[in-house]
C-alpha cells in the first residue's frame, strides 16, 4: 500500500475525487511548511516557499491506483512526487505528495479556501 497526501482536486468533493479508490485515513496538515499556488483552478504545492502547514487528506492506495495518480499528475513532467511528513489525527506519517513550483495567482494553505476567492 502507498500513503498519499492530496491537497487539491483529488480531495473529497472535488473534481477528481472519484480517482481516490483507497482507504481514507483522515484530514491532514503538512508537518513542514509549504504553500499552495492556484492558477485558474489548478493547485500547485510548492516546496520552495515555507509559508503554511498545508491542509489536505491522506489515503492508503494500491499500486494500480498509484499509477493512475502518476498518470493524472504527469509525474516527473508536470508534477514531481516526493515523500513528506504529514500530521493525521496527531500522528506524523510519511506520505507521497505531488509538487509543482509553477507560480499561480493566489497563494495560501487551503485549496478549498483559495477556490472560494475566485
C-alpha positions, 0 to 999 in steps of 0.5 A, spaced: 500 500 500 502 507 498 500 513 503 498 519 499 497 526 501 492 530 496 491 537 497 487 539 491 482 536 486 483 529 488 480 531 495 473 529 497 468 533 493 472 535 488 473 534 481 477 528 481 475 525 487 472 519 484 480 517 482 481 516 490 479 508 490 483 507 497 482 507 504 481 514 507 485 515 513 483 522 515 484 530 514 491 532 514 496 538 515 503 538 512 508 537 518 513 542 514 511 548 511 509 549 504 504 553 500 499 552 495 499 556 488 492 556 484 492 558 477 485 558 474 483 552 478 489 548 478 493 547 485 500 547 485 504 545 492 510 548 492 516 546 496 520 552 495 516 557 499 515 555 507 509 559 508 503 554 511 502 547 514 498 545 508 491 542 509 489 536 505 487 528 506 491 522 506 489 515 503 492 508 503 492 506 495 494 500 491 499 500 486 494 500 480 491 506 483 498 509 484 499 509 477 493 512 475 495 518 480 502 518 476 498 518 470 493 524 472 499 528 475 504 527 469 509 525 474 516 527 473 513 532 467 508 536 470 508 534 477 514 531 481 512 526 487 516 526 493 515 523 500 513 528 506 511 528 513 504 529 514 500 530 521 493 525 521 489 525 527 496 527 531 500 522 528 506 524 523 506 519 517 510 519 511 506 520 505 507 521 497 505 528 495 505 531 488 509 538 487 509 543 482 513 550 483 509 553 477 507 560 480 499 561 480 495 567 482 493 566 489 497 563 494 495 560 501 494 553 505 487 551 503 485 549 496 478 549 498 479 556 501 483 559 495 477 556 490 472 560 494 476 567 492 475 566 485 
